[in-house]
Amino acid sequence: MTINSEQLTINSYGGLDDGRAVARRKSRFLREINAVISVLARDIMVGLKSPGLIISSLAMPILMMGLLGGSLSQNMSAGIAFDYGKFILVGQLINMLFMTTVMGLTSLVDDHETDFMQEMMVAPVSRYAIVVGKIFGSSFGAVISMIGTLIVGLFMGYTLSVTQWLLIFALSPLICLSAGAMAMLIFGVIKNNKISNMAAMLITMPQMFLSGAIIPINNSSGILLVLNRIMPMTYCLDLVRSVVYRGTAEYDAIVLFNPAVTCAAIVGLTVVFLSVGTWLFARSEKNR
Amino acid sequence: MNTVIEVSNLVKQYDKSKEPAVRGISFEVGEGEFFAFLGPNGAGKTTSISILTTTLSKTSGDVRIAGYDVDREARQVREHIGIIFQQPSLDRSLTAEENIRFHACLYGMYNYHPTFRGMPAEYRNRVTELAEVVGITDALFRPIKKLSGGMQRKLEIIRSLMHTPKILFLDEPTQGLDAVSRRSLWEYIDNVRHELGTTVFLTTHYIDEAEKVDRVCIVNHGEIAMCGTPDEIKRSCSKENPSLEDAYVEFVLKTGGMAS
């Protein structure tokens, strides 16, 4: 195999210099955004090539909304003063976003195990760009699960208005980021695939039960109250419910906080969790 | 010759280890130089290369790459280096081209587009031409898992050179490759080095691959035991007309290291 100098100039040198010039022309902020898009696009591309991921993302809503939601709705709604079906539909929509994002983020550990993480870690981009890209990439399955939940809800006779659907879609990136940021506290330090799968369950299951996704938490007290107040899903659920129930008689019985407080809590928890999680992740990759 | 790698008193002790893996090594590599680290398994070669490429923290010492400090200016260091890791670091679910595209976009060379056709013509031409040069044109749009080990290594080299690194780190790049793949890979690296003036830092188990380097350092038990040109290293051997491998094996056996 030989390379003539003309070929090399075109292929490797001239072109590469052009490439570097392009990189330098961009501001650092734009380069970080491009890195986030590259990381998330790669995860989506991998997701699209994995029928198993798409099938399980669609199967989860049948389990969580159809079976669990259906059973709770039939057996618990009698003693509740509001429409439990709509309550659990919103609860499971957010639960699906959280659960699937957290489970998808286990790919961070997969990347470590397959050594692909090294390729990302030697790139001249911030560790935040890598983590945020991975979180949004993981939310690909979450959006499929959310759509699946809406479809299952439709079959069960629980519907939302188009405006409410669109508002929930608009809030979904913030919800996925919030879920992923919290998961990073754990995944940032885990390097084993089996442990990460168990950790995903440990992160998502308590939130499903304690944050008000399927059980109203208006009367929580003691340690359970403390726990649901530090869980980002509590605030994400409350924000979405404040949108869905706005102007209805049920609003006061269902919505816990002022939406401004809820937004501040989501942003605050996300920033703190993302900062600490990314720091732990970068540190654990480098410090051995 | 400008110095592009400066290592001074580098020490690395892993968290759960009682002994340091690297014990105060110092060396310099000049711009355009072909430099090799040889040593038995566990000598500290990969640990050193990991620190130099910012993927591992050091315990103490100073390391500057292309004039930048690996701790305080890690981002600038990363902009100037390319690396081929000991273990392949390709995404096996993606195609060869998708792996290159990911790298080019992650390094900020191009804006990401989900299809090859949607990428800029400059990118498409370069990838196609580079694939021709290394002989993987037919494999460009095939999933990585369907490529041979040799093709995967060639792809990693293309990828590592995409952003014009000043310094190319090769951590046992030919491990697991057959003789034909090894030879064609070295021809490509030699040509790139001569035409582009890229500094190459190599660690290898195949001592014959280090015959043509400018300078060799033999690392043993985390220390640099010997440094010099291949001819200087050979002169230390008691054999007549020794190869670099003869000199290396004799040295390692004499110093109690396990030859790799």
Interface residues (C-beta under 8 A of the other chain):
Chain A: M1 T2 I3 S5 Q7 L8 T9 I10 N11 S12 Y13 G15 L16 D17 D18 G19 R20 V22 A23 K26 L30 R31 N34 A35 I37 S38 V39 A41 R42 M45 V46 K49 S50 T114 D115 F116 M117 Q118 E119 M120 M121 V122 A123 P124 V125 S126 E285 K286 N287 R288
Chain B: Y14 D15 T53 T54 T55 L56 S57 R75 Q76 R78 E79 I81 I83 F85 Q87 P88 S89 L90 D91 R92 S93 L94 E98 F102 H103 A104 C105 L106 Y107 G108 M109 Y110 N111 Y112 P114 E122 N125 R126 E129 L130 V133 V134 G135 L161 M162 H163 T164 S184 E187 Y188 N191 V192 E195 L196
